[in-house]
């Protein structure tokens, strides 16, 4: 998509800090930073030729814009944060380029004191979703960045870490060690915050979890986590991403979430969809699925950009 609709950005741009109201619920993408991923590395099963005709999906450097951050959900004076960004990271990595670390400043600009967030719920325990869960003290110990919050992790997600297993793309050992002492386990279809329920969607990780947020009038938004990394996976749910640990389960998860997205009054939040994180599932006349960005006010510009 090469043109901006009012209240939306471009797929090939890093996300602005955008907010929208779902009746009595305010939902804001609190952006931590910018990632530019090399498409043939992150999607090794796709041919280089596929990307030739996808200029609107790539930055001018030929990378996929995948912002990182957390989804701030505010309702009735309470605050939930879904995921905690990547943390401070700048430079190159095997997947591409990163410039992250702005989440505390973003939350401060939004008037969201970390001490006022009562729940932090993780979609999964990869490094780019857990980066600000803990902050290192001067003496080398760690403290919870959100001191009074419950830290929620799906039981299926925590299970292999609890057994001492090592998994690809996992959070650093220091984060996992701290979570072992602080996490609260959640199950499938569990209400973890007023109007917010879990949907355990394994495949990308052992217990990857999406969250369905429902307003007082029944409008819904689904925080999709990493079930989808680019909108093209809605049209081609069989296309894997490099970190997926179980391709068959990912396909099941995506189809389940797509059925949910097709329900009336339902929007989606896809944190890695460039500056089009908020949207809805659409169908063409041929039945192919797509992503239609929906307006969400940009309250702050993208807090980090990649050099060049």
Secondary structure, DSSP 4 states (H G I P E B T S, - for coil): --SPPTT---TTSPPPEEEEEETTEEEEEEEEEEEEEEHHHHTTTS-HHHHHT-GGGS-TTSEEE--EEEEEEEETTEEEEE-----SEEEEETTEEEEE--HHHHHHHTT--GGG--EEE-S--BHHHHTTSEEE-TTS-EEESSTT-EEEEEHHHHHHHHTT---TTBPPHHHHHHHHHHEEEE-TT-EEETTEEEEE-TTSSTT-EEEEEE-TTS-EEEE-TTS-SSTHHHH-TT---TT-S-HHHHHHHHHHHHHHHTSTTEEEE-TTSTT--EEEEEE-TT--EEEEE---EEEE--S-----
